[in-house]
Amino acid sequence: MRCKTGHSCSGNVHIPRNRRGPACGLHALPGCARMRQHIHLIMKTLVLALFVALLSLPAAAVNRLLPANIMAGTIRSVDGNVVTFSKSNSSLLRSVVALLIDNGQTYTVAPGLRIFDTNHRFLLAGQLPTLVGQNVGITLDMQGNVNRVWVLTDEEIARLQALQEQDSTQ
């Protein structure tokens, strides 16, 4: 079988007409089977790269939408389905007093607890003990149980503290 350029093509192997020896692996001329393979490989690579880029867009989001009723603080301890939580203190004096006097409140974990990390991915409820000592935000359901937990970044903590100070002055 001959292609438009006069080369002998058979299946996936491309052998130039004027060349003796093994098949030419890098040589791809228009109309040859080898060139079609190269184009398909390039197209598959581009589609895969586009797909990966689109999947990474939500992870690159800078600002998360946090609920208005979120309480920022630190998880002090986790014992089964009981969480000890200390609210964050906006001033240095309050944080020093909080270290000396344990002012943590205990909350029961709701059955449908949802935990979000800093990249807004879901964590399993079994990973709650790994969040001890970290700055988090929690929300409570109607019974007073913790139903959502967000691991907060430093920027989110600063933004929440500014909102809390703004609410306390009004």
FENWOMO-V272201 format. One record per residue. RES is the residue in one small letter. PHI is phi in radians with two decimals (* if undefined). PSI is psi in whole degrees, -180 to 180 (999 if undefined). BURIAL is + if it has 16 or more other C-alpha atoms within 10 Angstrom, else -. Layout:
RES_PHI_PSI_BURIAL / RES_PHI_PSI_BURIAL
//
This chain:
m_*_134_- / r_-2.06_139_- / c_-1.58_-177_- / k_-1.03_-32_- / t_-1.52_0_- / g_1.57_9_- / h_-1.54_151_+ / s_-1.57_112_+ / c_-2.00_132_+ / s_-2.41_107_- / g_1.14_-123_- / n_-1.64_-4_- / v_-1.72_133_- / h_-2.04_115_+ / i_-2.07_117_+ / p_-1.11_148_+ / r_-1.16_-37_- / n_-1.66_15_- / r_-2.18_135_- / r_-1.83_150_- / g_2.00_-157_- / p_-1.22_164_- / a_-1.09_145_- / c_-1.41_113_- / g_-1.43_-32_- / l_-1.72_-13_- / h_-1.43_119_- / a_-2.40_113_+ / l_-1.90_158_+ / p_-0.98_138_- / g_1.53_-5_- / c_-1.60_153_+ / a_-1.12_-35_+ / r_-1.14_-38_+ / m_-1.17_-39_+ / r_-1.06_-38_- / q_-1.12_-43_- / h_-1.07_-44_- / i_-1.12_-43_- / h_-1.10_-40_- / l_-1.14_-42_- / i_-1.13_-43_- / m_-1.12_-42_- / k_-1.09_-41_- / t_-1.12_-43_- / l_-1.15_-41_- / v_-1.14_-42_- / l_-1.10_-43_- / a_-1.11_-40_- / l_-1.13_-42_- / f_-1.09_-45_- / v_-1.12_-40_- / a_-1.13_-40_- / l_-1.19_-35_- / l_-1.22_-29_- / s_-1.48_-8_- / l_-1.07_-47_- / p_-1.08_-33_- / a_-1.23_-22_- / a_-1.55_1_- / a_-1.13_132_- / v_-1.44_-49_- / n_-1.83_129_- / r_-1.67_153_- / l_-1.57_109_- / l_-1.78_146_- / p_-1.19_158_- / a_-1.23_-28_- / n_-1.64_21_- / i_-1.27_142_+ / m_-1.95_121_+ / a_-1.59_142_+ / g_3.10_-155_+ / t_-2.25_138_+ / i_-1.41_120_+ / r_-1.50_-42_+ / s_-2.76_159_+ / v_-2.31_125_+ / d_-2.32_99_- / g_1.17_-115_- / n_-1.93_25_- / v_-2.02_128_- / v_-2.05_133_+ / t_-1.72_123_+ / f_-2.20_132_+ / s_-1.99_127_+ / k_-1.17_150_+ / s_-1.29_148_+ / n_-1.87_134_- / s_-1.41_-22_- / s_-1.96_161_- / l_-1.17_-40_- / l_-1.08_-43_- / r_-1.13_-38_- / s_-1.22_-34_- / v_-1.18_-42_- / v_-1.13_-37_- / a_-1.14_-31_+ / l_-1.23_-37_- / l_-1.35_-39_- / i_-2.01_119_- / d_-1.30_108_- / n_-1.88_27_- / g_-1.30_142_+ / q_-1.77_148_- / t_-1.74_137_+ / y_-2.26_148_+ / t_-1.54_145_+ / v_-1.46_131_+ / a_-1.22_152_+ / p_-1.04_-33_- / g_-1.76_41_- / l_-1.02_133_- / r_-2.09_128_+ / i_-2.07_130_+ / f_-2.04_134_+ / d_-1.51_-173_- / t_-1.16_-22_- / n_-1.67_12_+ / h_1.10_35_+ / r_-1.71_153_- / f_-1.33_139_- / l_-1.95_155_- / l_-1.36_152_- / a_-1.08_-27_- / g_-1.19_-15_- / q_-1.55_3_- / l_-1.03_-40_+ / p_-1.07_-22_- / t_-1.30_-11_- / l_-1.60_3_+ / v_-1.07_128_+ / g_1.57_-7_- / q_-1.62_154_- / n_-1.38_123_+ / v_-2.35_167_+ / g_-2.10_139_+ / i_-2.22_155_+ / t_-2.21_153_+ / l_-1.97_149_+ / d_-1.52_-172_- / m_-1.13_-26_- / q_-1.56_-3_- / g_1.54_16_- / n_-1.63_150_+ / v_-1.26_120_+ / n_-1.96_-20_+ / r_-2.48_141_+ / v_-2.30_131_+ / w_-2.06_128_+ / v_-1.39_122_+ / l_-1.71_147_+ / t_-1.51_170_- / d_-1.10_-38_- / e_-1.13_-40_- / e_-1.17_-37_+ / i_-1.12_-46_+ / a_-1.08_-41_- / r_-1.14_-41_- / l_-1.18_-39_+ / q_-1.14_-38_+ / a_-1.12_-40_- / l_-1.15_-39_- / q_-1.15_-41_- / e_-1.17_-37_- / q_-1.16_-40_- / d_-1.20_-35_- / s_-1.28_-26_- / t_-1.42_-19_- / q_-1.50_999_-
//
